[in-house]
Amino acid sequence: MREIRAEVVRDAVEELFIQANLKLPPDVYARLCACAASEQGTLASGILHKLVENADIARTDDIPICQDTGMAFVFADVGQDVHITGGLFEDAVNAGVAAAYEKGYLRKSVVACPLERTNTGDNTPAVLYTRLCAGDRIRLLAMPKGFGSENMSRIKMFNPTAQVEEIVEFVYDTVYQAGGNPCPPLVIGVGLGGSFDYAAVLAKKALAREVGVHNERYRELEERILRRVNESGVGPSGLGGDTTALWAAVEAYPTHIAGLPVAVNISCHATRHAEKII
């Protein structure tokens, strides 16, 4: 049994959320640069180059990529041979989030009650997904998620007889209806199967997969979605162009014989995440 003190978790979470908000992941940045170079439209090309410039300034000047520094999502794979000492794991995660948003001068956007709308003042609580796994390590994935794009996400309970083309069109329609609201170009996470709630978790987790790396079982579906979405003409900032999406990632899970849940979680060009193993 390996012991990990709660403050180690807290410090790791703090580090990850500051890093994620200031530095665009290299894979997302590389795809953004490539799209800026290949975009045919003058206006669209100019917007993409500005987004690249914005990411460069954020990285070099240590300032947030976007003013919406997001709600904090944490995916934690906790080894079953780990024992957390000196406090509760969830408390340590939230303490790390609070410290990051204070130390990093990040906007605090979380309200305690969805109806009363009183700000919690420290961007907590985080949305925490914890999975018990083999080993004596903890893998932390931090995702600050802005709600301009989150608000454009959708879920649909398809009949089990639904065809692949219907799923592709559902994703396309989600993106087309969103227009410029989620700040395209987008990264699109798609969750297939599971249940109403778990499909949405899969879609969120899909956003953190490296841009350019396919889920081999669903490679064709990912390619079809990306191609179809980029035919929409929505373009960067919704002002037209070839690049509506940078990438589409599909994650799947077994489901019931009577259902086919499909969730679409949209992320803006600033698809922010950072990982660490402790």
Contacts in CASP RR format, 6 or more apart in sequence:
PFRMAT RR
TARGET T0000
AUTHOR 0000-0000-0000
METHOD contacts of the structure
MODEL  1
MREIRAEVVRDAVEELFIQANLKLPPDVYARLCACAASEQGTLASGILHK
LVENADIARTDDIPICQDTGMAFVFADVGQDVHITGGLFEDAVNAGVAAA
YEKGYLRKSVVACPLERTNTGDNTPAVLYTRLCAGDRIRLLAMPKGFGSE
NMSRIKMFNPTAQVEEIVEFVYDTVYQAGGNPCPPLVIGVGLGGSFDYAA
VLAKKALAREVGVHNERYRELEERILRRVNESGVGPSGLGGDTTALWAAV
EAYPTHIAGLPVAVNISCHATRHAEKII
1 81 0 8 1.000
1 82 0 8 1.000
1 83 0 8 1.000
1 136 0 8 1.000
2 81 0 8 1.000
2 82 0 8 1.000
2 83 0 8 1.000
2 136 0 8 1.000
2 137 0 8 1.000
3 82 0 8 1.000
3 83 0 8 1.000
3 84 0 8 1.000
3 85 0 8 1.000
4 82 0 8 1.000
4 83 0 8 1.000
4 84 0 8 1.000
4 85 0 8 1.000
4 138 0 8 1.000
4 278 0 8 1.000
5 84 0 8 1.000
5 85 0 8 1.000
5 86 0 8 1.000
6 84 0 8 1.000
6 85 0 8 1.000
6 86 0 8 1.000
6 87 0 8 1.000
6 88 0 8 1.000
6 89 0 8 1.000
6 91 0 8 1.000
6 92 0 8 1.000
7 86 0 8 1.000
7 92 0 8 1.000
8 278 0 8 1.000
9 84 0 8 1.000
9 89 0 8 1.000
9 92 0 8 1.000
9 93 0 8 1.000
9 96 0 8 1.000
9 138 0 8 1.000
9 140 0 8 1.000
9 278 0 8 1.000
10 92 0 8 1.000
10 93 0 8 1.000
10 95 0 8 1.000
10 96 0 8 1.000
10 99 0 8 1.000
11 96 0 8 1.000
12 140 0 8 1.000
12 276 0 8 1.000
12 278 0 8 1.000
13 74 0 8 1.000
13 92 0 8 1.000
13 93 0 8 1.000
13 95 0 8 1.000
13 96 0 8 1.000
13 97 0 8 1.000
13 100 0 8 1.000
13 140 0 8 1.000
13 142 0 8 1.000
14 96 0 8 1.000
14 97 0 8 1.000
14 99 0 8 1.000
14 100 0 8 1.000
14 103 0 8 1.000
15 100 0 8 1.000
15 276 0 8 1.000
16 100 0 8 1.000
16 140 0 8 1.000
16 142 0 8 1.000
16 274 0 8 1.000
16 275 0 8 1.000
16 276 0 8 1.000
17 72 0 8 1.000
17 96 0 8 1.000
17 97 0 8 1.000
17 100 0 8 1.000
17 101 0 8 1.000
17 106 0 8 1.000
17 142 0 8 1.000
17 144 0 8 1.000
17 274 0 8 1.000
18 100 0 8 1.000
18 103 0 8 1.000
18 104 0 8 1.000
18 106 0 8 1.000
19 142 0 8 1.000
19 274 0 8 1.000
20 142 0 8 1.000
20 143 0 8 1.000
20 144 0 8 1.000
20 272 0 8 1.000
20 273 0 8 1.000
20 274 0 8 1.000
21 64 0 8 1.000
21 65 0 8 1.000
21 69 0 8 1.000
21 100 0 8 1.000
21 104 0 8 1.000
21 106 0 8 1.000
21 144 0 8 1.000
21 272 0 8 1.000
22 58 0 8 1.000
22 59 0 8 1.000
22 62 0 8 1.000
22 63 0 8 1.000
22 64 0 8 1.000
22 65 0 8 1.000
23 58 0 8 1.000
23 59 0 8 1.000
23 65 0 8 1.000
23 274 0 8 1.000
24 32 0 8 1.000
24 55 0 8 1.000
24 58 0 8 1.000
24 59 0 8 1.000
24 65 0 8 1.000
24 270 0 8 1.000
24 271 0 8 1.000
24 272 0 8 1.000
25 210 0 8 1.000
25 211 0 8 1.000
25 271 0 8 1.000
25 272 0 8 1.000
25 273 0 8 1.000
25 274 0 8 1.000
27 210 0 8 1.000
27 211 0 8 1.000
27 212 0 8 1.000
28 187 0 8 1.000
28 211 0 8 1.000
28 246 0 8 1.000
28 269 0 8 1.000
28 270 0 8 1.000
28 271 0 8 1.000
29 52 0 8 1.000
29 55 0 8 1.000
30 211 0 8 1.000
31 211 0 8 1.000
31 212 0 8 1.000
31 246 0 8 1.000
31 247 0 8 1.000
32 48 0 8 1.000
32 51 0 8 1.000
32 52 0 8 1.000
32 55 0 8 1.000
32 185 0 8 1.000
32 246 0 8 1.000
32 269 0 8 1.000
33 52 0 8 1.000
35 48 0 8 1.000
35 185 0 8 1.000
35 242 0 8 1.000
35 243 0 8 1.000
35 246 0 8 1.000
36 45 0 8 1.000
36 46 0 8 1.000
36 48 0 8 1.000
36 49 0 8 1.000
36 51 0 8 1.000
36 52 0 8 1.000
38 242 0 8 1.000
39 45 0 8 1.000
39 46 0 8 1.000
39 48 0 8 1.000
39 236 0 8 1.000
39 241 0 8 1.000
39 242 0 8 1.000
39 243 0 8 1.000
40 241 0 8 1.000
40 242 0 8 1.000
41 241 0 8 1.000
41 242 0 8 1.000
43 239 0 8 1.000
43 240 0 8 1.000
43 241 0 8 1.000
44 235 0 8 1.000
44 236 0 8 1.000
44 239 0 8 1.000
44 240 0 8 1.000
44 241 0 8 1.000
44 242 0 8 1.000
44 243 0 8 1.000
46 236 0 8 1.000
47 236 0 8 1.000
47 237 0 8 1.000
47 239 0 8 1.000
48 185 0 8 1.000
48 236 0 8 1.000
48 243 0 8 1.000
51 236 0 8 1.000
51 269 0 8 1.000
54 65 0 8 1.000
55 65 0 8 1.000
55 270 0 8 1.000
57 63 0 8 1.000
58 64 0 8 1.000
58 65 0 8 1.000
64 105 0 8 1.000
64 106 0 8 1.000
64 107 0 8 1.000
65 270 0 8 1.000
65 272 0 8 1.000
66 146 0 8 1.000
66 268 0 8 1.000
66 270 0 8 1.000
67 107 0 8 1.000
68 107 0 8 1.000
68 109 0 8 1.000
68 146 0 8 1.000
68 147 0 8 1.000
68 148 0 8 1.000
69 101 0 8 1.000
69 106 0 8 1.000
69 107 0 8 1.000
69 109 0 8 1.000
69 123 0 8 1.000
69 144 0 8 1.000
69 146 0 8 1.000
70 107 0 8 1.000
70 109 0 8 1.000
70 123 0 8 1.000
70 144 0 8 1.000
70 145 0 8 1.000
70 146 0 8 1.000
70 147 0 8 1.000
71 109 0 8 1.000
71 110 0 8 1.000
71 123 0 8 1.000
71 126 0 8 1.000
71 127 0 8 1.000
71 144 0 8 1.000
71 145 0 8 1.000
71 146 0 8 1.000
71 147 0 8 1.000
71 150 0 8 1.000
72 97 0 8 1.000
72 101 0 8 1.000
72 110 0 8 1.000
72 123 0 8 1.000
72 124 0 8 1.000
72 126 0 8 1.000
72 127 0 8 1.000
72 142 0 8 1.000
72 143 0 8 1.000
72 144 0 8 1.000
73 126 0 8 1.000
73 127 0 8 1.000
73 129 0 8 1.000
73 142 0 8 1.000
73 143 0 8 1.000
73 144 0 8 1.000
73 145 0 8 1.000
73 204 0 8 1.000
74 93 0 8 1.000
74 97 0 8 1.000
74 126 0 8 1.000
74 127 0 8 1.000
74 128 0 8 1.000
74 129 0 8 1.000
74 140 0 8 1.000
74 141 0 8 1.000
74 142 0 8 1.000
74 143 0 8 1.000
75 129 0 8 1.000
75 131 0 8 1.000
75 140 0 8 1.000
75 141 0 8 1.000
75 143 0 8 1.000
75 205 0 8 1.000
75 208 0 8 1.000
76 89 0 8 1.000
76 93 0 8 1.000
76 128 0 8 1.000
76 129 0 8 1.000
76 130 0 8 1.000
76 131 0 8 1.000
76 138 0 8 1.000
76 139 0 8 1.000
76 140 0 8 1.000
76 141 0 8 1.000
77 131 0 8 1.000
77 133 0 8 1.000
77 138 0 8 1.000
77 139 0 8 1.000
78 89 0 8 1.000
78 130 0 8 1.000
78 131 0 8 1.000
78 132 0 8 1.000
78 133 0 8 1.000
78 138 0 8 1.000
79 132 0 8 1.000
79 133 0 8 1.000
79 134 0 8 1.000
79 135 0 8 1.000
79 136 0 8 1.000
79 137 0 8 1.000
79 138 0 8 1.000
80 132 0 8 1.000
80 133 0 8 1.000
80 134 0 8 1.000
80 135 0 8 1.000
81 134 0 8 1.000
81 135 0 8 1.000
81 136 0 8 1.000
82 135 0 8 1.000
82 136 0 8 1.000
82 137 0 8 1.000
82 138 0 8 1.000
84 92 0 8 1.000
89 130 0 8 1.000
90 128 0 8 1.000
93 126 0 8 1.000
93 128 0 8 1.000
94 124 0 8 1.000
94 125 0 8 1.000
94 126 0 8 1.000
97 122 0 8 1.000
97 123 0 8 1.000
97 124 0 8 1.000
97 125 0 8 1.000
97 126 0 8 1.000
98 122 0 8 1.000
98 123 0 8 1.000
98 124 0 8 1.000
100 106 0 8 1.000
101 107 0 8 1.000
101 108 0 8 1.000
101 122 0 8 1.000
101 123 0 8 1.000
102 122 0 8 1.000
106 123 0 8 1.000
106 144 0 8 1.000
107 123 0 8 1.000
108 119 0 8 1.000
108 120 0 8 1.000
108 121 0 8 1.000
108 122 0 8 1.000
108 123 0 8 1.000
109 119 0 8 1.000
109 123 0 8 1.000
109 146 0 8 1.000
109 147 0 8 1.000
110 119 0 8 1.000
110 120 0 8 1.000
110 121 0 8 1.000
110 123 0 8 1.000
110 124 0 8 1.000
110 125 0 8 1.000
111 117 0 8 1.000
111 118 0 8 1.000
111 119 0 8 1.000
111 120 0 8 1.000
112 118 0 8 1.000
112 119 0 8 1.000
112 120 0 8 1.000
129 201 0 8 1.000
129 205 0 8 1.000
137 277 0 8 1.000
137 278 0 8 1.000
138 277 0 8 1.000
138 278 0 8 1.000
139 275 0 8 1.000
139 276 0 8 1.000
139 277 0 8 1.000
140 275 0 8 1.000
140 276 0 8 1.000
140 277 0 8 1.000
140 278 0 8 1.000
141 208 0 8 1.000
141 273 0 8 1.000
141 274 0 8 1.000
141 275 0 8 1.000
142 273 0 8 1.000
142 274 0 8 1.000
142 275 0 8 1.000
143 204 0 8 1.000
143 207 0 8 1.000
143 208 0 8 1.000
143 272 0 8 1.000
143 273 0 8 1.000
144 272 0 8 1.000
144 273 0 8 1.000
145 204 0 8 1.000
145 267 0 8 1.000
145 272 0 8 1.000
146 268 0 8 1.000
148 181 0 8 1.000
148 182 0 8 1.000
148 183 0 8 1.000
148 268 0 8 1.000
149 181 0 8 1.000
149 182 0 8 1.000
149 183 0 8 1.000
149 186 0 8 1.000
149 266 0 8 1.000
149 267 0 8 1.000
149 268 0 8 1.000
150 265 0 8 1.000
150 266 0 8 1.000
151 181 0 8 1.000
151 182 0 8 1.000
152 174 0 8 1.000
152 177 0 8 1.000
152 178 0 8 1.000
152 181 0 8 1.000
152 182 0 8 1.000
152 266 0 8 1.000
153 174 0 8 1.000
153 200 0 8 1.000
153 203 0 8 1.000
153 263 0 8 1.000
153 264 0 8 1.000
153 265 0 8 1.000
153 266 0 8 1.000
154 170 0 8 1.000
154 174 0 8 1.000
154 263 0 8 1.000
154 264 0 8 1.000
155 196 0 8 1.000
155 199 0 8 1.000
155 200 0 8 1.000
155 261 0 8 1.000
155 262 0 8 1.000
155 263 0 8 1.000
155 264 0 8 1.000
156 170 0 8 1.000
156 261 0 8 1.000
156 262 0 8 1.000
156 263 0 8 1.000
157 196 0 8 1.000
157 259 0 8 1.000
157 260 0 8 1.000
157 261 0 8 1.000
158 166 0 8 1.000
158 167 0 8 1.000
158 170 0 8 1.000
158 259 0 8 1.000
158 260 0 8 1.000
158 261 0 8 1.000
158 262 0 8 1.000
159 259 0 8 1.000
159 260 0 8 1.000
160 257 0 8 1.000
160 258 0 8 1.000
160 259 0 8 1.000
160 260 0 8 1.000
162 260 0 8 1.000
164 221 0 8 1.000
164 224 0 8 1.000
167 190 0 8 1.000
167 192 0 8 1.000
167 221 0 8 1.000
167 262 0 8 1.000
168 221 0 8 1.000
168 224 0 8 1.000
168 225 0 8 1.000
168 228 0 8 1.000
169 228 0 8 1.000
170 262 0 8 1.000
170 264 0 8 1.000
171 188 0 8 1.000
171 190 0 8 1.000
171 225 0 8 1.000
171 228 0 8 1.000
171 229 0 8 1.000
171 248 0 8 1.000
171 264 0 8 1.000
172 225 0 8 1.000
172 228 0 8 1.000
172 229 0 8 1.000
172 232 0 8 1.000
174 264 0 8 1.000
174 266 0 8 1.000
175 184 0 8 1.000
175 186 0 8 1.000
175 188 0 8 1.000
175 229 0 8 1.000
175 232 0 8 1.000
175 234 0 8 1.000
175 244 0 8 1.000
175 245 0 8 1.000
175 266 0 8 1.000
176 232 0 8 1.000
176 234 0 8 1.000
178 234 0 8 1.000
178 266 0 8 1.000
179 234 0 8 1.000
179 238 0 8 1.000
180 234 0 8 1.000
180 237 0 8 1.000
180 238 0 8 1.000
180 239 0 8 1.000
182 266 0 8 1.000
182 267 0 8 1.000
182 268 0 8 1.000
183 237 0 8 1.000
183 268 0 8 1.000
183 269 0 8 1.000
183 270 0 8 1.000
184 234 0 8 1.000
184 235 0 8 1.000
184 236 0 8 1.000
184 237 0 8 1.000
184 238 0 8 1.000
184 243 0 8 1.000
184 244 0 8 1.000
184 245 0 8 1.000
184 268 0 8 1.000
184 269 0 8 1.000
185 235 0 8 1.000
185 236 0 8 1.000
185 243 0 8 1.000
185 244 0 8 1.000
185 245 0 8 1.000
185 246 0 8 1.000
185 269 0 8 1.000
186 229 0 8 1.000
186 244 0 8 1.000
186 245 0 8 1.000
186 246 0 8 1.000
186 266 0 8 1.000
186 267 0 8 1.000
186 268 0 8 1.000
186 269 0 8 1.000
187 207 0 8 1.000
187 211 0 8 1.000
187 245 0 8 1.000
187 246 0 8 1.000
187 247 0 8 1.000
187 248 0 8 1.000
187 249 0 8 1.000
187 266 0 8 1.000
187 267 0 8 1.000
187 268 0 8 1.000
187 269 0 8 1.000
187 271 0 8 1.000
188 225 0 8 1.000
188 226 0 8 1.000
188 229 0 8 1.000
188 245 0 8 1.000
188 247 0 8 1.000
188 248 0 8 1.000
188 249 0 8 1.000
188 264 0 8 1.000
188 265 0 8 1.000
188 266 0 8 1.000
188 267 0 8 1.000
189 203 0 8 1.000
189 204 0 8 1.000
189 206 0 8 1.000
189 207 0 8 1.000
189 248 0 8 1.000
189 249 0 8 1.000
189 250 0 8 1.000
189 251 0 8 1.000
189 264 0 8 1.000
189 265 0 8 1.000
189 266 0 8 1.000
189 267 0 8 1.000
190 203 0 8 1.000
190 206 0 8 1.000
190 221 0 8 1.000
190 222 0 8 1.000
190 225 0 8 1.000
190 248 0 8 1.000
190 249 0 8 1.000
190 250 0 8 1.000
190 251 0 8 1.000
190 262 0 8 1.000
190 263 0 8 1.000
190 264 0 8 1.000
190 265 0 8 1.000
191 199 0 8 1.000
191 200 0 8 1.000
191 202 0 8 1.000
191 203 0 8 1.000
191 206 0 8 1.000
191 250 0 8 1.000
191 251 0 8 1.000
191 252 0 8 1.000
191 253 0 8 1.000
191 261 0 8 1.000
191 262 0 8 1.000
191 263 0 8 1.000
191 264 0 8 1.000
191 265 0 8 1.000
192 199 0 8 1.000
192 202 0 8 1.000
192 218 0 8 1.000
192 250 0 8 1.000
192 251 0 8 1.000
192 252 0 8 1.000
192 253 0 8 1.000
192 255 0 8 1.000
192 260 0 8 1.000
192 261 0 8 1.000
192 262 0 8 1.000
193 199 0 8 1.000
193 202 0 8 1.000
193 252 0 8 1.000
193 253 0 8 1.000
193 254 0 8 1.000
193 255 0 8 1.000
193 259 0 8 1.000
193 260 0 8 1.000
193 261 0 8 1.000
193 262 0 8 1.000
194 202 0 8 1.000
194 253 0 8 1.000
194 254 0 8 1.000
194 255 0 8 1.000
194 256 0 8 1.000
194 261 0 8 1.000
195 255 0 8 1.000
195 256 0 8 1.000
195 261 0 8 1.000
196 261 0 8 1.000
198 253 0 8 1.000
198 261 0 8 1.000
199 253 0 8 1.000
199 261 0 8 1.000
199 262 0 8 1.000
199 263 0 8 1.000
200 263 0 8 1.000
200 265 0 8 1.000
202 251 0 8 1.000
202 252 0 8 1.000
202 253 0 8 1.000
202 263 0 8 1.000
203 251 0 8 1.000
203 263 0 8 1.000
203 264 0 8 1.000
203 265 0 8 1.000
204 265 0 8 1.000
205 251 0 8 1.000
206 249 0 8 1.000
206 250 0 8 1.000
206 251 0 8 1.000
206 265 0 8 1.000
207 249 0 8 1.000
207 265 0 8 1.000
207 267 0 8 1.000
207 271 0 8 1.000
207 273 0 8 1.000
208 273 0 8 1.000
208 275 0 8 1.000
209 215 0 8 1.000
209 249 0 8 1.000
209 251 0 8 1.000
211 246 0 8 1.000
211 247 0 8 1.000
211 271 0 8 1.000
212 247 0 8 1.000
214 222 0 8 1.000
214 223 0 8 1.000
215 222 0 8 1.000
215 249 0 8 1.000
215 250 0 8 1.000
215 251 0 8 1.000
215 252 0 8 1.000
217 252 0 8 1.000
218 250 0 8 1.000
218 252 0 8 1.000
221 250 0 8 1.000
222 248 0 8 1.000
222 249 0 8 1.000
222 250 0 8 1.000
225 248 0 8 1.000
225 250 0 8 1.000
226 245 0 8 1.000
226 247 0 8 1.000
226 248 0 8 1.000
229 244 0 8 1.000
229 245 0 8 1.000
229 248 0 8 1.000
230 242 0 8 1.000
230 243 0 8 1.000
230 244 0 8 1.000
230 245 0 8 1.000
232 244 0 8 1.000
233 240 0 8 1.000
233 241 0 8 1.000
233 242 0 8 1.000
233 244 0 8 1.000
234 240 0 8 1.000
234 241 0 8 1.000
234 244 0 8 1.000
235 241 0 8 1.000
235 242 0 8 1.000
235 243 0 8 1.000
235 244 0 8 1.000
236 243 0 8 1.000
236 244 0 8 1.000
236 269 0 8 1.000
238 244 0 8 1.000
246 269 0 8 1.000
246 271 0 8 1.000
255 261 0 8 1.000
END
